[in-house]
């Protein structure tokens, strides 16, 4: 991390200062490391330098990426983030190290950022493309699969598409949160233009805003893509969105 003091990790975790945009700072982070869990949050220009350092030290990379190959409109909208992910995947595939790609769909945790402030403020949630379905993944389920890919053998060259167990429209997700917190929430459709100005402070990037709006628009009219990957890898059922909302109910209460 660039700022170890703000990492907020448990004391048993060794926190090391490093910056993907300054490749030489990664050397200490990678010392005595043979497996890397890569979540890319740096500018595209940093890809080559950072990966060059990583593949020199690691024998295995587990990369959190997107379902780029999934033939569902939600995942097939062109955007710069997609281009960066594809570049990283190609570099990893040709690096000579073992690799596993975790292709995660929408995270359930997005709900706290999308709707948390609105629900804490009242009973009406205004939002764009309320009829767009997604299959939210509980972040704990993603973590469970990541641990297996990082610590077990048998995952080299695998591409795991991870989703939650249910196709739910955004309106249904809001109502599910209402059920979890014991309130009757109402939804109102917001225009895409209005949504752009409201989402920018939340997402911090016009690229991300446009990516989401385009994906939601494309998803209208068909169920979300749902996989059984979590159950196949762990032997247990993935958490439902209601379970996630119940466990995080306090975050939606005023």
NORFEN-V801172 format. One line per field, one symbol per residue. ss: DSSP state (2 for helix, 1 for strand, 0 for the rest). Layout:
ss: ???
//
This chain:
ss: 00022200000000000000002222222200001111000002222222222222200111111000000022200002222222222222200001111111001002222202222220011110000011001022222222222220000000111100000112222222222220000111100222222222222002222222222222200000000022222200000022222220222200
//
